[in-house]
Amino acid sequence: MQYRKDKKGNEISLLGYGCLRFSKKGSGIDIEKTERELMEAIRAGINYFDTAYVYGGSEAALGEILERNSCRDQVKIATKLPHYLMKSVEGAEKLFQEELRRLRTDYVDYYLMHMLSDIETWNHLVRLGIKEWIEEKLAKGQIRNIGFSYHGSAPMFKTLVDAYAWDFCQIQYNYMDEHSQAGREGLQYAHAKGLPVIIMEPLRGGRLVDLLPRSAKKIFELDQEGRTAAEMAFKWLYHQPEVTCVLSGMNSLEMVRENVKTASESYEGCLTEADQELISQIKTEINRTVKVGCTGCGYCMPCPKGVDIPGTFRCYNAAYSEGRASARKDYRFFAMKKNPAGASECIRCGKCEKHCPQQIEIREELKHAAKELEGFQYKVVKLGAKLFKLYG
């Protein structure tokens, strides 16, 4: 495993473990499966594990696994304060203590203001006394490094970087977001300020691997060097010296092993001209088919009417990348649920849009998705489901 250093000289594994997408079992997390994957990662040298208060069950699962295997001191835990759920520093303290209990630890290595969106939000937190609260936690060693995660434009990102003496930051960044969100401009600005930068969504929620259009997949299938989609996406990031750590939401042993191999063989400047040309070709194919830039993060959920927003957008994009027939077939399964979860159930309340990191106009896109996906067969299946509910 390759390592890069944080602001204080501590080594962080080039590949970090994103804990948002732990495998599920029933209504909770599959602890046994997740434990096998996490321990494989730790043995391979991964030492940075990223979770959050709102990642349903993730903090508790991570804490249980680390305690059970007596390896808390081998890893660095990153978790986040959901400041949007608090109204005072007393609220922050209550949330923080709950996180410590879930994680079964008495300190957090890297603590982030979760989805810090703009300077007004930060100034509001400052007025509540968050700076004093942070300083107290740092002094006591309960927080070792303080940072923030961000989705938004480069200018606002730079304003937030300058607003406080942060120890690190976290941004969405990949070869499709090179010039959107904080982008390369934000990455280089933070690096110039001495801030380590943690990268999230390197595969855009799997879109740069599993949801590639057929034409892009064909390019990889024919590649004489045998390069893979995930390998290229990660190498593109590892190539850049401004990148400190890249998070991957791994949920299989195969994924852990493949990503570890790439991280172990990558270094600053590792991307060849041939690699760059390949990525350029893939970007061209992706741009031909993408309809909605949804990463599947789930921050928009739950919908008051039960609409499966990420699932809908996945099928909507697949209709143009994989073919309309297969996308509509997948989408029809929404109608077979006890309560329909298709795009046409949207009542346009806008709750989802307030939480979308990608700033997608979800209501409008759901309308387009419904028009594309909800054909005759969907309506028949949906009607059948309603009749079964009434008379079954």
N, C-alpha and C positions, 0 to 999 in steps of 0.2 A: 504493500500500500504506500502511495505517495502522501506526503504531508506538506501543508503550508502553515505559516505561523499567524497567530492573531496579534492584536495590538500590544499584548503584554509578553509576547514571545512564546506562548504555548502552542504546541503542535496540534493542528486539526486535520483529520483525515480528508483527503481530497474528495472522497465520496462520503456523503452523509446519509443517514437513514431517515427518510421522511415517514412519520408515523400516522399520517392521516388515513392511509389506505390499507390498514391492517385487515386481514381476511376476517370475514364475519362468519358466525355460526349461530343460527337462530336469530335472536334479537340482540346478541352481543358479539364480542370479539372471540375468535377461535384462538384461545390462549396457547394450546399445545402446538398448533401449527406455527403461530407467530413466534413462540419461544424457539422453535427449531431454526427459524429464519434469522432471528436476532442473534442467537448464539453463534450461528455460522458467520454472521457479519462481524461480530466482535472478535472471533478467532482469526478472521481474515485481516483485522487491523482497523476496521471502522470504529471510530470513537465519538462521533457526533450524532446525536439522536434528537430529532426535532419533533415536538408535539405541541399541543395547545389545549387550553381549557375547554374549548368548544369542539374538539375532535372526539366525538362521542366514545367514551371508554378508553381512549388511547393512553391518557396519562396513567390511569389505574393499571392498565395492562403492562405498560412499560415498567412501572414501579414494581409490580408483582414479579415480573420476569427477572429484573435486575436483583431484587432481594433474594429470590429463590436460588439464584446462581452465584450469589455473593460477589457481584462484579460491579457494584456501583462506582468504586474507585477507579475502574478501568475505562469509564466512559464520561462524556460530557453531555449533560442534559440541557437542551434548549426548550423552553416553553414560553407561553405568552400570556400577558395580562389582557383580558377582554374589557378594555376600558369603557367600551360602549355599554357594558352591563352595570357600571358603577356610577354612583352619584356623589361620592366623597372618598377621601383617602381611607376612611374606615371601611368603606366598601372594597377598596383595593386590598387592604390588609386581610379582610375576610376571604376574598377570592384567592389571594396568594397562599394563605394558610391551608385552604382546601387543596390547592395544587400540591403543596408539600406533603399533605397526608396521602393524596392519591399516588404520588411518586415515591412515597416511603423514604423520604430523604429530608435533610435539614438545610439544604442549600440548592440553588439552581446555578449552573455554570454560566448559561447564557439566557438572559431574560429579555423578552421583547414586548414593546407596546404593539399589540396585534392590530394590523391593518390601520396604522396611523395614516389618515387620508390627507390631511392638510394642516397648515400652520394654525388655523383657527381652532381645530380640535386640540392641538398641542397646547396652545395658549389657554384654552379652557381647563385642561388638566393641570397646567401650571397654577392657575388661579385656585384650583382645589387643593394645591399643596403637593402635587405629585413629585416635584423635584426634591423637596425635603424628604419625602417618603423613600425615594430612590437612594438618596445619599445615606440615609439611615441603614437601609438594607445592605448597601455596599460596604459601609463601615463595619457592620456586624458580620460580614462574610456570607450572609444569606443569599445575596446575589453577587456573583463574581464578575459578570460583565453585563452591561445594559445596552440595549439596542432597540431597533424598531423594524417591523416588516411593512412593506409598502407596495401598493398597486396604484399607479397613476402616472402623471406626466413627469418628464425630466425637470422642468423648472421648479415645480413644487417639491420634488424630491430633494433638489439641491438646497432649497430653503429649509427643509426639515433637517438635512445634514448639518447645516450651520446653526440650528436653533439650540443645540445642546452638545455637551461633551460626550457624545456617544462612544461606545467601545466597538460597535460593529453595526451592520445593517443587513437587511435581507430583501431581495427584489426578485420579481419574475423576470427571467432572461433566458432566451434560447435563440436559435438562428432565425426563427420566424418573428421574434420580438426584438430584433437587433435595434430597430429604430422606433419602437413603440414603448409605452410605459416609461419606466426610468431609462431603459435601453443602454446602449453603449455609452452614451453621453453621461448618464447618471453613474454607471459603473466606474468610469474613469475619474469622474469628479470625486466620488467617495474614496477611491484608492489614493488620489492625490492628497486627500485630507488625512491619510493614514488609517482609513477605516477598512477592516476586513469586510468582504462582501460575500454573504451566503446566497446561493442561487436556488430559487424554487421554480417549479414547473419547467425543468429542462427538456421534458418531452411533451410539454403542453397537454398534461393530463392523458398521455398515451397517444395523442393525435400524431406525433412524429414517429410513431412505431405502428401500433395496431390499426389506427384509422387513416393511414396514408392512402391516397387514391391508388387505384390499380396500376396506373401508369408509373407511379413512383415505386411501388413494390416491384414492378417488373425491372426497373433499373437496378435495384439491389439484387434481384435474382440473377441478372446477367453480369453482375460485377465480377470481373476476373480475379480481383483481389479478395473476394469473399467478405467484403465489409458489410456490416449490418446497420440497420437504421438507428438503433440505440447507440451503438459504438460511435457513429458519426456525430450524433447529437451531443454526446458527452465529450468527445475529443474536441469539438468546436469550442466548448467551454474551457476545458483543461488547457487548451492552447494559449489562453489569455492569462497573463501574469496577474491581472487585477482580480481574478476569480480566486476566492479562498477555499470554498467548499461548495459542492453541488449536491443538493438533496435529491434522493430518488425514493419514491413511495413503493418500495419493493414488497411483494407478497408471494414470492415463491423462491425456493432454493436455487432454481435455475437462474432466476433474475438476479439474485444476490451474487452468484458465482460469475455470471457474465459481466455484471457491472464492476465487480471487484477486479476482474481481469483487465478490463479497459482502464480503470483508474490506476492500476499497478504499472501499466505499460505507457501511461501518458505523462507528459511533462510540458513545461512552457515551450511554445513554439513547435508542438508536435504535429500540427496539421500540415500536410504536404499540399503542393499545388493541385495534385490529382484529387486529394480529399476535398479541397475547396471547390473544385469544378463539379464534383459529384454532388455536393451540398447545394450548389447553385442550380443544378438540374432538378433536384428534388423540390427546392423552393418554387421553381417555375410550375411544376406539376401541382403542388399543393394550392398555389394561388389561383389555379384554374378552377378549383372545385369547392373551396371553403365558402360556406354560406354564413355560418355563425362562429365567432371566435370563442366558443365555450370550452373551458378546460376540464369540466366535470368536477370542479372542486366542491360543489354542493352548498356553498355559502348562501345561495338563494333559497334553500330549502329549510323547513317544510313550507309548502304552498298551502294556504288556507283551504283551497278546494281540492288538494291532493294531486295537482298536476306534477308529473315527474319531469321537471324542467331539464335537468342534464340529459336524461334518457331521451326526451323528445329531440333535443338539439343533436344528440349523437346520431339518431336515426335520420334527421333532416340532412345533416352533412353527408351521411352515408349514402343517401339517395343520389347524390351527385358524384361521390367518389367510388362507391361500390356497385351502384345500380339501384334503380327505383323499386324493382320487384322485391329484392331481399330486404331493403330498408323498410318497406311497407309491411312485409311479413313480420319483421322484428317488432315494429311499432304496434301491430295488432294485439300483441300480448298485453299491452296496457289495458285494453278493453276487457280482457278476461279476468281482471282483478275484481274483487268484491265491489270496490268503488272505482269507476273509470278514472284514469289518470292521464288522459290525453290532452293535447293542447287546447281543444275546444272547450274544456272545462274552465279555462281562465276567465275570471270576472274582471280583469284589468284593475285590480286594486293597487298594484305597483309596489307591494311590500318586497317582492323579490329584487327589484331594481335598486333598492336602497342598500342592499348587501352585496351586489355583484362586483367583484374586484375588477372584472374586465369592462365594466360600465356598458354592458350590452343593453340595448333597448328591448328587454325581454318580452314585453307585451306585444310589441309589433312583430317581433320575430316568431313568437308563438302563433300569431295569426297567419303568418306566411307558412309556418310548418304545418299547421292544421290543413291549409289549402293543399299542400303538397302531399301530405301523408294520409289524410283521412278520406280515402276514396270509398267506393261502394262497398267493398268487402269489409272495410273497417266498420262502416255504419251498420252492416248486417250483424257482425260479431258483437258490437256494442249493444244493439237492440236485443240480441239473444241473451246477453249478460243481464240486462235490465229485467227481461221477462223471467229469467231464472231466479233473480233476486225476489221478484214479486210472487212467483208461484212455486218456487223450489222448496 
